[in-house]
Amino acid sequence: MKKSIMYVGLDVHKNSIEVALAEAGRHGEVRSYGKIDGNLTALDKVVRKLEARGSELHLAYEAGPCGYEIYRHLNARGYDCIVVAPSMIPRQSGNRIKTDRRDALMLARLYRAGELTSIYVPDLDDEAMRDLTRAREDAKSLERKAKQRILAFLLRHGHRYSGKTPWSKAHFRWIAVLKMPHPAQQIVLQELLDALAECTERVNRLTEQIQRLLPEWRMYPVAQALQTLRGVSLIVATTTLAELGDLTRFSSPVQLMSYLGLVPSEHSSGLQTKRGSITKTGNGHVRRVLVEAAWSYRLPARISTKLHLRQEGMSQNICAISWKAQLRLCHRYKRLLAKGKANQLIITAIARELCGFMWAIANQVEVRTA
């Protein structure tokens, strides 16, 4: 007996899941199944009931705070389940009513119509490394804010550091001997310095854990190879791979650039074409670290001692790609600067091309298999 195809839309929340069904075919019925508890036991019960009716199930839900537990659970049991990005779901501009029921119905209807695009779901090890790199990123953000609070506090009381390098040893020595006009303000300054020290210590601890766990990760060979590129440190390489997974899943460097939102936006109508700022779609974590890495190409092309050490043991092809990247990107920076382009625009263009060279290197390295 041939099974009928049923498309299932799931609107997933912390404590509940709204379920909607769409029968196959252009004129197939689309209906609400109802709301169930937001746990896997309740979902299994619904899935078994629908399957018992002779339906071949195809399930979809939006990516959100509940993560990928439902996806992994259903796929492990042989069901076809996809996760879709909310930003990629077609929506009617005139629709001003939003409810869980309507969202589930919309997912089921769009999945049946082939209008949903699934996102990449990392495996458990990749997601664990991603959580670790994001924890470090959060700690680094808190460290920056702690530094800003100290500078703002000192500025408010007339203290300005005249040295060249902020947050150097000399800067900390300068802060250490400052005398505030009131004992309460001296206490505040010391508390701010202690908070900064705690943030810095946390960043260092998380960095050490990344260094310790990285060799056990399947993407370790690729992370090593990416570090042959100028500006691509251990953190940049690990963050990129933890967020994106295997870069070879992208068919071309242009697809990777577009995925990261590093390509210009465009508005075309008739004979008129307007290009604007970058789209900033996709993964902002990777886009941020690539922009940071791109600043290193302001200086002339050369292989520093640190970069030479990172390139030891790497294949000639990988080192050749790294040197080609230096020659091209350093020259491109100078050329765009000579044209009078703004620094931020130049760095964004460098970051866009840098991810193309990272894609090329990733295609030279085999990922470890479990």
C-alpha positions in Angstrom: 0.0 0.0 0.0 1.4 3.4 -1.1 1.8 5.9 1.7 0.3 9.4 1.4 2.7 12.2 1.9 2.0 14.6 4.8 3.8 17.8 5.5 4.0 18.8 9.1 4.7 22.3 10.3 5.9 22.7 13.9 5.9 26.0 15.7 8.3 25.2 18.6 8.3 27.0 21.9 9.8 26.3 25.3 6.7 24.7 26.8 4.6 23.9 23.7 4.6 22.9 20.1 1.9 23.9 17.7 1.3 21.3 15.0 -0.2 21.8 11.5 -0.7 19.4 8.6 -0.7 19.8 4.9 -1.7 16.9 2.6 0.3 16.5 -0.6 -1.0 18.0 -3.8 -1.8 21.6 -4.8 -5.4 21.4 -3.5 -4.6 19.1 -0.5 -6.1 20.1 2.8 -4.1 22.3 5.2 -5.4 22.1 8.8 -4.3 22.6 12.4 -3.6 19.5 14.4 -3.4 21.4 17.7 -1.0 22.3 20.5 1.0 19.7 22.4 3.5 19.8 25.2 6.9 21.0 24.3 8.7 17.7 24.9 9.9 14.8 22.8 7.6 12.3 24.4 4.5 14.3 23.3 6.0 14.8 19.8 6.7 11.1 19.4 3.1 10.3 20.3 1.8 12.6 17.5 4.3 11.3 15.0 3.4 7.7 15.7 -0.3 8.5 15.4 0.1 10.3 12.0 2.3 7.5 10.7 -0.3 4.9 11.8 -2.7 6.5 9.4 -0.4 5.6 6.5 1.3 8.9 6.1 4.9 9.5 5.0 5.9 12.5 7.2 8.0 15.5 6.2 8.5 17.8 9.2 9.8 21.4 9.4 10.3 24.0 12.1 12.0 27.3 12.5 15.5 27.7 14.0 15.2 29.3 17.4 16.2 29.2 21.1 15.2 25.5 21.5 18.1 24.4 19.3 18.4 21.3 17.2 17.2 18.6 19.7 13.9 18.0 17.8 15.8 17.7 14.5 18.3 15.2 15.8 15.7 13.2 17.6 13.4 12.8 14.6 16.2 12.2 12.1 17.7 9.6 14.3 14.4 7.7 14.1 14.3 7.8 10.4 12.0 10.8 9.8 12.6 13.5 7.3 12.9 16.8 9.3 14.4 20.1 8.3 15.2 23.3 10.2 14.6 26.6 8.4 15.9 30.1 9.1 13.1 32.6 10.0 14.7 35.2 7.7 14.4 32.9 4.7 10.7 32.1 5.1 8.5 34.0 2.5 6.0 36.2 4.3 3.0 38.2 3.0 3.6 41.9 3.7 -0.1 42.6 4.2 -0.5 40.0 6.9 -0.8 41.7 10.3 -1.9 38.8 12.4 0.6 36.4 13.9 -0.3 33.5 16.1 1.4 30.1 16.8 -1.4 28.4 14.9 -0.9 30.5 11.8 2.9 30.1 11.9 2.5 26.3 12.0 0.0 26.4 9.1 2.3 28.6 7.1 5.3 26.3 7.6 3.3 23.2 6.5 1.9 25.0 3.4 5.3 26.4 2.3 7.0 23.1 2.9 4.5 21.4 0.6 5.1 24.1 -2.0 8.9 23.7 -1.9 9.4 27.2 -0.6 11.4 26.4 2.4 15.2 26.2 2.4 16.8 24.1 5.1 19.8 25.4 7.1 23.0 23.6 8.0 22.7 21.8 11.3 26.1 21.1 13.0 26.8 17.7 14.6 27.2 17.5 18.4 31.0 18.0 18.4 30.8 21.0 16.1 28.1 22.6 18.2 30.1 22.0 21.4 33.1 23.8 19.9 30.8 26.5 18.6 29.5 27.0 22.2 33.0 27.3 23.5 34.1 29.9 20.9 30.9 31.9 21.5 31.6 31.8 25.3 35.0 33.2 24.7 33.5 35.9 22.4 31.0 36.8 25.1 33.9 37.0 27.6 35.9 39.2 25.2 32.9 41.5 24.9 32.6 41.9 28.6 36.3 42.6 28.8 35.9 45.4 26.2 33.0 46.9 28.2 35.0 46.8 31.4 37.8 48.7 29.8 35.3 51.3 28.4 33.9 51.8 31.9 37.4 52.5 33.3 38.2 55.0 30.6 34.9 56.7 31.0 35.3 56.9 34.8 38.8 58.4 34.5 37.8 60.8 31.8 34.9 62.0 33.9 37.4 62.9 36.6 39.9 64.6 34.3 42.4 61.8 33.8 43.6 61.2 30.2 46.3 58.8 29.3 48.9 60.4 27.0 50.8 57.2 26.1 50.7 55.6 22.6 49.4 52.1 23.5 46.2 51.8 25.6 46.0 48.8 28.0 49.8 48.2 27.8 51.8 47.5 31.0 52.7 51.2 31.0 49.0 52.1 30.9 48.2 49.9 33.8 51.1 51.3 35.8 49.8 54.8 35.1 46.3 53.8 36.4 47.8 52.1 39.5 49.4 55.3 40.8 46.3 57.6 40.2 44.9 59.3 43.3 41.2 60.0 43.1 39.9 63.1 45.0 37.6 61.1 47.3 38.1 57.7 49.0 34.8 56.4 47.6 36.0 57.1 44.1 39.3 55.3 44.8 37.2 52.3 45.8 35.2 52.5 42.6 38.3 52.6 40.5 39.7 49.6 42.2 36.5 47.6 41.8 36.5 48.5 38.1 40.1 47.3 37.8 39.2 44.0 39.6 36.2 43.5 37.3 38.5 43.9 34.3 41.0 41.4 35.7 38.3 38.9 36.2 37.1 39.3 32.6 40.6 39.0 31.3 41.2 35.8 33.3 38.0 34.3 32.0 39.1 35.1 28.4 42.4 33.4 29.1 40.8 30.3 30.6 38.5 29.9 27.6 41.3 30.4 25.2 43.3 27.7 26.9 40.4 25.3 26.7 40.0 25.9 23.0 43.7 25.2 22.5 43.4 22.0 24.6 40.3 20.6 22.9 41.1 21.6 19.3 43.4 18.7 18.6 40.6 16.2 19.4 38.2 17.9 17.0 37.6 16.5 13.5 38.2 20.0 12.0 41.7 20.3 13.6 43.7 19.6 10.3 41.6 22.3 8.5 42.1 24.8 11.4 45.8 24.3 11.3 45.8 24.8 7.5 43.8 28.0 7.7 46.3 29.5 10.2 48.9 29.6 7.4 47.0 32.7 6.2 48.1 36.0 7.5 45.7 37.4 10.1 44.0 34.0 10.6 44.8 33.2 14.2 43.8 30.1 16.1 40.6 31.9 17.3 39.7 33.1 13.8 40.2 29.7 12.3 38.3 27.9 15.1 35.4 30.3 15.1 35.0 30.1 11.4 35.0 26.3 11.3 32.8 25.9 14.5 30.2 28.3 13.0 30.3 27.0 9.4 31.5 23.4 9.6 33.2 21.9 6.6 33.8 24.8 4.1 33.8 22.4 1.2 30.0 22.2 1.5 29.9 25.5 -0.3 30.2 24.9 -4.1 32.2 28.1 -4.7 33.9 30.9 -2.8 31.2 33.3 -4.1 28.5 31.2 -2.4 30.5 31.4 0.9 30.9 35.2 0.5 27.1 35.5 -0.1 26.3 33.2 2.9 28.4 35.4 5.2 26.7 38.6 4.0 29.9 40.1 2.6 28.5 40.8 -0.9 27.0 44.2 -1.8 23.3 44.6 -1.7 21.6 45.4 -5.0 18.4 47.1 -6.2 17.8 46.8 -10.0 14.9 48.2 -11.9 14.8 48.4 -15.7 18.1 49.9 -16.9 19.0 51.2 -13.4 21.2 49.2 -11.1 22.1 50.4 -7.6 24.5 48.7 -5.3 24.7 49.5 -1.6 26.4 48.3 1.6 27.0 44.6 2.3 23.9 42.5 2.9 25.0 41.3 6.4 22.9 38.2 6.1 24.1 34.8 7.4 26.6 34.3 10.3 27.7 37.5 12.0 30.2 35.8 14.2 32.3 34.7 11.3 31.9 38.0 9.5 33.3 39.8 12.6 36.4 37.7 12.9 37.1 37.9 9.2 36.9 41.7 9.3 39.4 41.7 12.3 41.7 39.4 10.3 41.5 41.6 7.3 43.2 44.5 9.1 46.6 42.7 9.0 46.7 43.2 5.2 47.3 46.9 5.6 51.0 46.3 5.7 53.3 45.1 2.9 53.4 41.3 2.1 55.9 39.4 4.2 56.1 36.1 6.2 56.6 37.0 9.8 58.3 34.7 12.3 54.9 33.7 13.8 53.4 33.0 10.4 56.5 31.0 9.4 56.0 28.8 12.5 52.3 28.3 11.7 53.3 27.2 8.2 55.8 24.5 9.3 54.7 21.1 8.2 52.1 22.4 5.7 52.0 21.3 2.1 53.5 23.4 -0.6 50.1 24.0 -2.2 48.7 25.4 1.0 51.7 27.7 1.6 51.4 28.9 -2.0 47.8 29.8 -1.6 48.7 31.7 1.6 51.4 33.7 -0.2 49.1 34.4 -3.2 46.5 35.7 -0.7 49.1 38.1 0.8 50.3 39.4 -2.5 46.7 40.0 -3.8 45.1 41.4 -0.6 48.0 43.7 0.4 48.1 45.1 -3.2 44.3 45.5 -3.2 44.4 47.4 0.1 47.0 49.9 -1.4 45.1 50.2 -4.6 41.7 50.9 -3.0 43.4 53.3 -0.5 44.9 55.2 -3.4 41.5 55.6 -4.9 40.3 57.4 -1.8 38.1 54.6 -0.5 37.1 54.6 3.2 39.1 52.3 5.4 36.1 50.3 6.6 35.0 49.8 3.0 38.5 48.6 2.1 38.7 46.2 5.0 35.3 44.7 4.2 36.4 44.1 0.6 39.6 42.4 1.9 37.5 40.2 4.3 35.3 39.2 1.4 38.3 38.0 -0.6 40.0 36.4 2.4 37.1 34.0 2.9 37.6 32.9 -0.7 41.2 32.0 0.1 40.1 30.2 3.2 37.7 28.2 1.1 40.5 27.3 -1.3 42.7 26.0 1.5 39.9 24.0 3.1 39.6 22.2 -0.2 43.2 21.1 0.1 42.7 19.4 3.4 40.7 16.3 4.4 38.4 16.5 7.4 38.9 13.7 9.9 36.2 11.0 9.8 34.8 9.6 13.0 
